[in-house]
């Protein structure tokens, strides 16, 4: 029996697919949860693209929204939010100290909470920071924590059609761990 390259090609592709799936099984990942402001259908919008870096500034992963919309059901009191799983590039296992949320298109979104979990850390940012820093914000109806607190939400607007000035936000997540004291 003579085997040809054409006959072996499908087998080779199956082996490559299996190897690729197996190699990502144990790959380090970061989970990012994004909650929109809730209470007003205009606050839910396109989920921003997400980029991650470790403390040394080495890029460890990214996730592209491809226009995926954060449904209203995830922003009006539903605390399940939108959990994004981002595989780390190559063998990078660092903690995601820096996160960049970049508007994916002209469908603005008002973000009330961003939670990052990976490699033994969990950090959370609330939209109240936007209000305190003079950025565009809105009164959110999303309840966080023990469902007794409603943070503001911060606007991301790529084309500025909603009057927003910001198309992206970059956060150093350890600054929002709750233990940091500002002087």
N, C-alpha and C positions, 0 to 999 in steps of 0.2 A: 504494500500500500504506500502510495506516494502522497505526502502532505505538501500542499502548496501554500505560499504566503497568503493567498486570498482565503484559504480555508482556516488558517491560523489567526487571521486578523480579528474576527469576532471574539475568539478566546482571549487574545491579548487585551482587547478593550475591557472585557469583563474583569480580568485580573487587575488592570489599572484602576477601574472603578472601585473594586473591593479594597485595594491597597489605600486608595485615597480616603474612603469612608473609614477604614480602620485607623489611619493615621490621625484623623481629627477626633476620634472617640476620646482619647486621653489628653487632648489639647486644652491648654488653659483658656478660660473664658471669663468675660466680664458681663454682668447683667446690668442693664440700664432700664429703669422704669421712669416713664414720663407721664405726668398727669396734666391735663389741660384744666383751665379755670372753672368750667362747669356753670350751669345756671343760665347760659345764653348760648344759643347755637353758633353764634359768631366767634366764640373763643376756641372751639375745636377746629383744627385745621390740619395741614399736612405735617406729618412727623418730621422733625429736622434730621438731617444727616448727622451722624455721631462719629467723632474721632477721639481716640484715647492715646495718652502718652504717659510714660512712667516718670518718676521724680527726676531722672537725669535728662528728660526731654526726648527719650527714644520712643518713637511711635510703636505702639503695641497692638493696635487694631482699629478698624473702622467699620461702619455700617451705613449703607446707602438706603434712603427711604424709598426711592423710586416712585415718589408721589403717593405713598401709602398714607391714608387719612386716619387721624385719631378720631374714632367715632364718638359721638355725643354720649353714648352709653358708658364710655370710659372717662367721662369728665363731669358727670352730674351726680356726685355722691358715690360713684362706684370706685372703690379703692383698689380694684384689681389693676387699673391703669393699663399701660402698654409695656410689657416686659420684652426687651430686646436682648437677645443673646449674641454677644460679639466674640467670635473666636480670636484668640491672640495670633498675630502673625508669627510664622515660623515657630521657634521654640522660646519665644519671649514669655516670661511668666511674671514680670513685674506687676506691681500694684498700679492701678490706673489713677494716678494723682491728678492728672489734668484731663479735662473733657472739653471738647468744642462741640457745640450744637449750632449747626449752620442751616438756615432756612433752605428747604429743598425746592421751593417754587414760590409763586406769588399768592398762595393760599396761607394767609397769616395764621399764627397760632399763639395763644396766650398760655404760658406754662406756669403752673402753680407749684409743681414739685418735680425734682429730678433726684432719683436714688441710684447710687452706683454700688454694686456688690461684687467683690472679687478677691480671691487669694487672702481670705481672712479679714477683710475690711468691709465696712458698710458705711457709706456717707450719704447724707441727704441735704439738698439745697431747697429752700422755699422761695417763692416769688416775692415775699416781703422784702427781700434784698433789693429788688427793682424799685420798689416804692421808696426805700431809704436812700437809694443812690440817685434818684431823680430820673430814672428811666420810665418809659411808658408802662403803665400797669392798669389793672382792672380789679374790681372787687370780685373775688372768686367765690364760688359756692361749693367748691370741693373741700370736703372735710378730711383732715389728715390726722395722724397720730391715733389717739383714742377716739377719733371721730368727734372731737369737741372743738377743733380749731380750724378756721378757714383762712389760709394764707392768701395774700394777693397773688395775681399771676402777672408774668412779664411777657410782653409782646415781642415776637420775632416776625418780621415782615420783610421779605426779600425785595419787593419792588416799591416799598413804602406807600402803597396805595391806601392803607388804613391810617396813614399819618405816622406810622412808626419809624423811628430813626435807626433801629438796629436790625440787622439781618442775621446776626450770630451772637453767641455769648460763649466766652471761655471761662471755665471755672477751675480753680485749684481746690479740689474736693476736700482735702484734709482741713482746709480753713473752716469747713462747715460741720465739724465733728461734734460740736456742742461743748467741748472742753477748752477750746481756745479762748483766752481772755485778751481782749483788746485794751490797750492802755491809752 
